[in-house]
Amino acid sequence: MADQPVRKPMLAVREALDFLLAAARPVDEIHVVPTLEANGRVLATDQVSTLDVPGADNTQMDGYAVRAADCAGGSARLTVAQRIPAGHVGSPLQPGTAARIFTGALIPEGADAVVMQEQCEADGDSVVIRHTPQPGEWIRRRGEDIVNGSVILPAGTRLRAQELGLAASVGLANVTVRRRVRVAVFFTGDELAMPGEPLALGAIYNSNRFTLRGLLENFGCDITDFGIVPDSLDATRATLRDAAQGHDLIITSGGVSVGEEDHIKPAVEAEGRLNMWQIAVKPGKPLAFGEVRRENGSAFFLGLPGNPVSSFITFLLFVRPFLLRLQGVSGSVEPRAYPMRADFDWPKADRRNEFLRARVNADGGLDLFPNQGSGVLTSTVWGDGVIDNPPGHPIAKGEMVRFIPFAELQH
C-alpha cells in the first residue's frame, strides 16, 4: 500500500494571527501631507509640539479673577476693576479688586484664583464673593495639557479625528505619514455575477466584492480591482502575476478549498509560495497566506473563503490586523473584547474556535442569530458583533462570554 500523505493539523486562531503579524513588513515609503487630509493615515515619525498648551494661565470658567487672600472671610466685597474677555490681556490685579473674566481668558498678573459666577453677586461696580477660593481654583496652568518639546503623537499612530485635532492644537499644518497600502483584489468562481446582470440558473451575485472593497476603503487602502476571474489554473496564475506588480498585498475570495475547481492554492504555489493554509476557525477554515513573486521582490497574498460570512469574518480577524501592520501601526492591532452575558443556550460545541454573530438586547445581554451558517449574510447586518467561543465549549444561558463588537473590528 502506498504511503498516505501526512495531514497537517489546522492552526489555532492565535497561532495563525501570530504567524501573520510576524511576517508583516510595514511599507517604507513616507509622505508629508496636510493635517486636514491625514484622516486614517499612519504616522511615520513622532509628532512634537513646539509650544505649551495652554500657552498661558487661563480660566476654566466664567466668573471673577481674584486674589484668594482677599476672599478669606467667605463673603468679600470687591471692586470690579476690569473686564477680560477671551483673547484679551488684562491689567495687573490690584489688592481689593476683582476682574470680570470669561472662559479661556488669560489670568491677570496678581490674581491666583477664579470664583465661578454662580458663587458671586454683582452689585453695581462691586461684586460680593460668597465663597472662599483656594489658590489655583478654576485656573488652567500653562503647559498642563502639552509641554513644549513633548511627543504628542508617536510614530505608528493611526490618525483619527481626535488625533487630527490634537495635531492642529499645537499648530501642525502637515504630518509625516507612511504611504497608503496598495491592495489588489480579485474573485474566483464561474457562478459569480454582478448586480444588474441577469442571474442564470445556479449563479449567485458577487456580494464579497462589495463587502471586501468596502472594508479596504474603510482602512484607507489604494485598491486595484481585477474583478471576477474564470475558474481555471491558467487564468488564476495570470491574474496573480498581474496583481503582484505594484501592490503590497493581493486578496482573493473563493477557490481556496480542495475541490477540482479550486485553483488558488496550486496557482500561488506555482507563482510564489504558500506559508499557511487551514485554520481552526468557524466560519472560515480555508484561509491561505503566502507570497507571489515579481521582478523586484514579492507581494503578500491572502486568500479568503468564498462563503460571504466566512470571507467577512476572516477579513476582520486576520486581514485587518495584518493590514494595520503593513500600514505601520505599532501599537496593539487586536480588538478589545468585553465580558457579556449570554441570554441563550449553545449546546453544540464545535472543535474549532467559533465566532458567533450576536447582538446586544434591551436587558444588556446577548441574543444569538438563529442561523449561524457561513452563507447567511443577514447575520452580519443583524448582529452587533461576534462571540469568541473557544473550541469545544458549549454555552449555557446566563454564562459570561467574550464579545467583540463590530465597531472594534472595523477601525
C-alpha positions as CSV (number, residue, x, y, z in Angstrom):
1,M,0.0,0.0,0.0
2,A,1.3,3.4,-0.9
3,D,2.1,5.8,1.9
4,Q,-0.7,8.3,2.6
5,P,0.3,12.0,2.8
6,V,0.6,13.3,6.4
7,R,-2.2,15.7,7.1
8,K,-1.0,18.8,8.9
9,P,-3.1,19.9,11.9
10,M,-5.1,23.1,11.5
11,L,-3.5,26.2,13.1
12,A,-5.3,27.7,16.1
13,V,-6.6,31.2,15.6
14,R,-3.9,32.6,18.0
15,E,-1.1,30.7,16.1
16,A,-2.3,31.9,12.7
17,L,-2.5,35.5,13.9
18,D,0.9,35.5,15.5
19,F,2.3,34.0,12.2
20,L,0.7,36.7,10.1
21,L,1.8,39.6,12.3
22,A,5.4,38.2,12.5
23,A,5.5,38.2,8.7
24,A,4.1,41.7,8.1
25,R,6.6,44.3,6.8
26,P,5.4,47.9,7.1
27,V,5.6,49.9,3.8
28,D,8.7,52.1,4.0
29,E,7.8,55.0,1.7
30,I,6.7,58.1,3.6
31,H,4.8,61.3,2.5
32,V,4.2,64.7,4.1
33,V,0.5,65.5,3.8
34,P,-1.7,68.3,5.1
35,T,-3.1,67.5,8.5
36,L,-6.6,68.2,7.1
37,E,-6.1,65.4,4.6
38,A,-4.5,62.8,7.0
39,N,-7.5,61.1,8.4
40,G,-6.9,57.3,8.6
41,R,-3.2,57.6,7.8
42,V,-0.4,56.2,10.0
43,L,2.4,58.4,11.3
44,A,5.9,57.6,10.1
45,T,7.6,59.9,12.7
46,D,6.9,61.2,16.1
47,Q,5.0,64.5,16.1
48,V,6.5,67.0,18.6
49,S,4.8,70.1,20.0
50,T,6.7,73.4,19.6
51,L,4.5,75.2,22.2
52,D,2.9,74.8,25.5
53,V,-0.8,74.1,25.7
54,P,-2.3,76.2,27.2
55,G,0.2,78.9,26.3
56,A,-0.5,80.8,29.4
57,D,-2.6,80.5,32.6
58,N,-6.3,81.0,31.8
59,T,-9.7,80.5,33.3
60,Q,-11.8,77.4,33.0
61,M,-15.0,79.3,34.0
62,D,-16.9,82.5,33.5
63,G,-16.6,84.3,36.8
64,Y,-14.2,86.7,38.7
65,A,-10.5,86.6,38.9
66,V,-9.4,87.4,42.5
67,R,-6.6,87.3,45.0
68,A,-7.6,84.3,47.2
69,A,-6.3,86.2,50.3
70,D,-8.9,89.0,49.6
71,C,-11.7,86.4,49.9
72,A,-10.6,84.5,53.0
73,G,-13.7,85.6,55.0
74,G,-16.2,83.8,52.8
75,S,-18.2,86.9,51.9
76,A,-15.9,89.6,50.5
77,R,-17.0,92.7,48.6
78,L,-14.5,93.7,45.9
79,T,-14.4,96.4,43.3
80,V,-14.7,95.2,39.8
81,A,-11.8,97.0,38.2
82,Q,-11.7,95.4,34.7
83,R,-13.4,93.1,32.3
84,I,-11.4,90.4,30.4
85,P,-13.0,88.5,27.5
86,A,-11.2,85.6,25.9
87,G,-8.4,86.8,23.6
88,H,-7.7,90.0,25.6
89,V,-5.0,90.7,28.1
90,G,-6.0,92.3,31.4
91,S,-4.1,94.7,33.6
92,P,-2.3,93.6,36.8
93,L,-4.9,93.0,39.5
94,Q,-4.7,95.3,42.5
95,P,-5.4,94.2,46.0
96,G,-9.1,94.5,46.9
97,T,-10.3,94.3,43.4
98,A,-11.7,91.6,41.1
99,A,-11.7,91.2,37.3
100,R,-14.8,90.0,35.5
101,I,-13.4,87.2,33.4
102,F,-14.7,84.8,30.7
103,T,-13.8,81.2,29.9
104,G,-10.5,80.9,28.2
105,A,-9.3,84.4,29.1
106,L,-5.8,84.9,30.4
107,I,-5.4,85.3,34.2
108,P,-4.2,88.8,35.0
109,E,-1.0,89.3,36.9
110,G,-1.7,89.3,40.6
111,A,-4.8,87.0,40.5
112,D,-4.4,83.5,41.8
113,A,-7.9,82.1,41.7
114,V,-11.2,82.3,39.8
115,V,-14.6,82.2,41.5
116,M,-17.4,81.0,39.3
117,Q,-20.2,83.5,38.6
118,E,-22.8,81.3,40.3
119,Q,-21.0,81.9,43.6
120,C,-20.9,85.7,43.2
121,E,-23.4,88.5,43.3
122,A,-22.9,91.6,41.2
123,D,-23.7,94.9,42.9
124,G,-23.1,97.9,40.8
125,D,-19.3,98.4,40.4
126,S,-18.7,95.8,43.1
127,V,-19.1,92.0,43.4
128,V,-19.9,90.0,46.6
129,I,-17.9,86.8,46.6
130,R,-19.8,84.2,48.6
131,H,-17.1,81.6,48.5
132,T,-13.6,81.0,50.0
133,P,-11.4,80.1,47.0
134,Q,-8.2,78.2,47.2
135,P,-5.2,79.4,45.2
136,G,-5.3,77.9,41.7
137,E,-9.0,77.3,41.8
138,W,-10.5,77.1,38.2
139,I,-7.2,78.1,36.6
140,R,-5.7,76.1,33.8
141,R,-2.0,76.3,34.2
142,R,0.4,77.0,31.3
143,G,1.5,73.7,29.7
144,E,-0.7,71.5,31.9
145,D,-2.0,69.7,28.8
146,I,1.0,69.8,26.5
147,V,4.6,70.8,27.2
148,N,6.8,72.4,24.5
149,G,9.1,69.8,23.1
150,S,7.0,66.8,24.1
151,V,5.9,64.0,21.7
152,I,2.1,64.4,21.3
153,L,1.7,61.6,18.8
154,P,4.2,58.8,18.4
155,A,5.2,57.1,15.1
156,G,2.9,54.2,14.4
157,T,-0.3,56.1,15.4
158,R,-3.2,55.7,13.1
159,L,-4.8,59.1,12.9
160,R,-8.5,59.5,13.9
161,A,-10.5,62.7,14.2
162,Q,-9.2,63.3,17.8
163,E,-5.5,62.9,16.8
164,L,-6.0,65.4,13.9
165,G,-7.5,67.8,16.4
166,L,-4.6,67.3,18.8
167,A,-2.1,67.9,16.0
168,A,-3.9,71.1,14.9
169,S,-4.0,72.3,18.5
170,V,-0.2,72.7,18.5
171,G,-0.1,74.2,15.0
172,L,1.0,71.2,12.9
173,A,-0.2,72.1,9.4
174,N,1.4,68.9,8.0
175,V,2.3,65.5,9.3
176,T,4.6,62.7,8.0
177,V,2.8,59.5,7.2
178,R,3.5,56.2,5.5
179,R,2.1,55.9,2.1
180,R,-1.2,54.0,1.7
181,V,-1.0,50.2,1.3
182,R,-1.7,49.1,-2.3
183,V,-4.0,46.2,-2.4
184,A,-5.1,44.1,-5.5
185,V,-8.3,42.1,-5.2
186,F,-10.0,39.5,-7.4
187,F,-12.7,37.0,-7.1
188,T,-12.9,33.5,-8.5
189,G,-16.0,31.5,-9.4
190,D,-17.8,30.8,-12.7
191,E,-21.0,31.1,-10.8
192,L,-20.5,34.7,-9.9
193,A,-22.5,37.5,-11.4
194,M,-22.6,41.3,-10.8
195,P,-25.7,43.1,-9.6
196,G,-27.5,44.4,-12.6
197,E,-26.7,41.4,-14.7
198,P,-29.3,38.6,-15.4
199,L,-28.9,35.8,-12.9
200,A,-28.6,32.4,-14.7
201,L,-29.7,29.2,-13.1
202,G,-27.1,28.2,-10.4
203,A,-25.4,31.7,-10.4
204,I,-25.1,34.0,-7.4
205,Y,-24.4,37.7,-7.1
206,N,-20.8,38.6,-6.0
207,S,-21.5,40.1,-2.6
208,N,-17.9,39.6,-1.5
209,R,-16.7,42.1,-4.0
210,F,-18.8,44.8,-2.3
211,T,-18.0,43.7,1.2
212,L,-14.3,43.4,0.8
213,R,-13.9,46.6,-1.2
214,G,-15.9,48.4,1.4
215,L,-13.7,47.1,4.2
216,L,-10.5,48.0,2.3
217,E,-11.8,51.5,1.6
218,N,-12.6,51.9,5.3
219,F,-8.9,51.1,6.1
220,G,-7.6,53.7,3.6
221,C,-6.1,51.3,1.1
222,D,-5.4,52.1,-2.5
223,I,-7.3,49.4,-4.3
224,T,-7.0,47.8,-7.8
225,D,-9.9,45.5,-8.5
226,F,-9.2,42.8,-11.1
227,G,-12.9,41.7,-11.0
228,I,-14.1,38.1,-11.4
229,V,-11.5,35.6,-12.7
230,P,-12.6,32.4,-14.5
231,D,-12.2,29.1,-12.7
232,S,-9.1,27.9,-14.4
233,L,-5.5,27.5,-13.2
234,D,-4.0,29.4,-16.1
235,A,-6.4,32.4,-15.6
236,T,-5.7,32.4,-11.9
237,R,-1.9,32.3,-12.3
238,A,-2.0,35.1,-14.9
239,T,-4.1,37.3,-12.7
240,L,-1.7,36.7,-9.7
241,R,1.2,37.7,-11.8
242,D,-0.5,40.9,-12.9
243,A,-1.7,41.7,-9.3
244,A,1.8,41.3,-7.9
245,Q,3.1,44.2,-9.9
246,G,3.0,47.4,-7.9
247,H,1.0,46.0,-5.0
248,D,1.9,45.2,-1.4
249,L,-0.9,42.7,-0.9
250,I,-3.2,40.5,-3.0
251,I,-6.5,39.5,-1.6
252,T,-8.8,36.9,-3.2
253,S,-12.1,35.4,-2.4
254,G,-13.1,31.9,-3.2
255,G,-11.1,29.0,-4.7
256,V,-9.1,28.2,-1.6
257,S,-10.7,24.8,-0.7
258,V,-9.6,21.5,-2.1
259,G,-12.1,20.9,-4.9
260,E,-11.1,20.3,-8.5
261,E,-12.3,23.8,-9.4
262,D,-10.4,25.5,-6.5
263,H,-7.3,26.8,-8.2
264,I,-5.9,29.4,-5.7
265,K,-3.7,27.0,-3.8
266,P,-1.8,25.5,-6.8
267,A,-1.7,28.9,-8.5
268,V,0.0,30.6,-5.6
269,E,2.4,27.7,-5.1
270,A,3.3,28.0,-8.8
271,E,3.8,31.8,-8.7
272,G,5.3,32.0,-5.3
273,R,4.9,30.1,-2.1
274,L,2.1,29.3,0.4
275,N,3.1,29.6,4.0
276,M,-0.2,28.9,5.7
277,W,-3.5,27.3,4.7
278,Q,-6.1,25.9,7.1
279,I,-7.1,27.5,10.4
280,A,-9.3,26.0,13.1
281,V,-11.8,28.8,12.9
282,K,-15.6,28.7,12.2
283,P,-16.7,30.2,9.9
284,G,-13.7,30.4,7.6
285,K,-11.4,27.3,7.8
286,P,-9.7,27.7,4.4
287,L,-7.6,30.8,4.7
288,A,-4.4,31.0,2.6
289,F,-1.4,33.1,3.3
290,G,1.8,33.4,1.2
291,E,3.7,35.5,-1.3
292,V,3.6,35.9,-5.1
293,R,6.9,36.6,-6.9
294,R,7.6,39.7,-9.0
295,E,10.7,41.2,-10.6
296,N,11.6,43.3,-7.6
297,G,10.6,41.0,-4.7
298,S,7.1,39.7,-3.9
299,A,3.6,40.8,-2.9
300,F,1.9,39.3,0.1
301,F,-1.1,37.1,-0.6
302,L,-4.2,36.4,1.5
303,G,-6.9,34.1,0.1
304,L,-10.2,34.2,1.8
305,P,-13.1,31.7,1.6
306,G,-15.9,32.2,-0.8
307,N,-18.8,31.9,1.6
308,P,-19.9,35.5,2.4
309,V,-19.8,35.3,6.2
310,S,-16.6,33.3,6.2
311,S,-15.0,36.0,3.9
312,F,-16.2,38.8,6.1
313,I,-15.2,37.2,9.4
314,T,-11.7,36.1,8.3
315,F,-11.1,39.6,6.9
316,L,-11.9,41.1,10.3
317,L,-9.9,38.5,12.3
318,F,-6.8,38.2,10.1
319,V,-6.7,40.6,7.2
320,R,-7.5,43.6,9.4
321,P,-4.5,43.2,11.8
322,F,-2.2,42.3,9.0
323,L,-3.2,45.4,7.1
324,L,-2.7,47.6,10.1
325,R,0.9,46.3,10.5
326,L,1.6,46.9,6.8
327,Q,0.4,50.4,7.3
328,G,2.9,50.8,10.1
329,V,0.6,50.7,13.2
330,S,3.0,50.0,16.1
331,G,0.6,49.5,19.0
332,S,-1.9,46.7,19.6
333,V,-3.8,45.7,16.5
334,E,-6.1,43.3,18.3
335,P,-9.7,44.3,19.0
336,R,-10.9,44.7,22.6
337,A,-13.4,42.1,23.8
338,Y,-15.9,42.6,26.6
339,P,-17.4,40.1,29.0
340,M,-21.1,39.9,28.4
341,R,-24.0,37.7,29.5
342,A,-25.3,35.1,27.0
343,D,-29.1,35.0,27.0
344,F,-29.2,31.8,25.0
345,D,-28.0,28.2,25.1
346,W,-25.4,26.9,22.6
347,P,-25.1,23.2,23.4
348,K,-23.4,22.0,20.2
349,A,-19.8,23.0,20.7
350,D,-17.5,22.8,17.6
351,R,-13.9,21.6,17.7
352,R,-12.9,24.9,16.0
353,N,-12.8,28.4,17.5
354,E,-16.3,29.7,16.7
355,F,-17.2,33.4,16.1
356,L,-20.9,33.6,16.6
357,R,-22.9,36.5,15.4
358,A,-24.9,38.1,18.2
359,R,-26.4,41.4,19.2
360,V,-27.0,43.3,22.5
361,N,-30.6,43.1,23.8
362,A,-32.5,45.6,25.9
363,D,-31.5,43.8,29.1
364,G,-27.8,44.2,28.4
365,G,-27.3,40.6,27.4
366,L,-26.6,38.9,24.1
367,D,-29.0,37.3,21.7
368,L,-27.8,34.9,19.1
369,F,-28.7,35.0,15.5
370,P,-30.7,31.8,14.9
371,N,-28.8,30.7,11.8
372,Q,-25.0,30.7,12.1
373,G,-24.4,29.3,8.6
374,S,-21.4,30.7,6.7
375,G,-23.7,31.9,3.8
376,V,-26.2,33.8,5.9
377,L,-25.0,37.3,5.3
378,T,-28.1,38.8,7.1
379,S,-26.5,37.7,10.4
380,T,-23.7,40.3,9.9
381,V,-26.2,43.1,9.4
382,W,-28.5,42.0,12.3
383,G,-25.6,41.5,14.7
384,D,-23.6,44.0,16.8
385,G,-20.5,41.8,16.8
386,V,-19.2,38.3,17.4
387,I,-18.8,36.0,20.4
388,D,-15.3,34.5,20.5
389,N,-16.2,31.0,21.6
390,P,-13.2,28.6,22.4
391,P,-13.0,25.2,20.7
392,G,-15.2,22.5,22.2
393,H,-17.0,24.9,24.5
394,P,-20.9,24.8,24.8
395,I,-22.5,28.0,26.1
396,A,-25.1,27.9,28.8
397,K,-27.7,30.6,29.2
398,G,-26.5,33.2,31.8
399,E,-22.8,32.4,31.2
400,M,-20.4,35.3,30.6
401,V,-18.9,35.2,27.1
402,R,-16.2,37.1,25.3
403,F,-17.9,39.6,22.9
404,I,-16.1,41.6,20.2
405,P,-18.2,44.4,18.8
406,F,-18.1,45.0,15.0
407,A,-17.1,48.6,15.9
408,E,-13.8,47.2,17.3
409,L,-13.2,45.2,14.2
410,Q,-13.7,47.9,11.6
411,H,-11.3,50.6,12.6
